[in-house]
Amino acid sequence: MPELSPESLHALMMAMQNELDTVQIYEHMLKHVTDAQARELLHRLIVEEHNHEQKIREKFLQAGGEFSEPDLNELDVDFPNRDQLFEIELNNCTVSELVNLAIECEQMNRDFYRLQQTRTKNEEVQSIFKWLENQEEHHITNLKIEYGSYLT
């Protein structure tokens, strides 16, 4: 992969942080959810988000990006506000409720990437955000297909 512009590398760093933030949400939920099937879903979602972050990290490194872990926390970006997800009572959360929450979380990510895509004039950066948006749309579709019977 050829080297990317600094703007594109920044976009990939934003995406890595966004995926790690999503992992934190799912890990938080896992601490509180007691339903075995819901816990299994959360474990799977955590693995998927780590895999997605790793795919973005590999793209970043292949494109000539270099960073140390603290750099990810210094990004000047308005990430999706997920505070309401930390405030939900999860102890008696059903699989149905959890699937709806997971879809909501993935939709936040998709919308974040879509917004970032519209904010930039750089075509290379736009293509990165379009790729990320498509990845999130794929997550949403998979959740709906696999857990459609639980959706309310």
Secondary structure as GFF3:
##gff-version 3
##sequence-region A 1 152
A	DSSP	alpha_helix	6	32	.	.	.	ID=ss1
A	DSSP	alpha_helix	36	62	.	.	.	ID=ss2
A	DSSP	alpha_helix	69	72	.	.	.	ID=ss3
A	DSSP	alpha_helix	83	86	.	.	.	ID=ss4
A	DSSP	alpha_helix	95	119	.	.	.	ID=ss5
A	DSSP	alpha_helix	123	147	.	.	.	ID=ss6
A	DSSP	three_ten_helix	148	150	.	.	.	ID=ss7
###
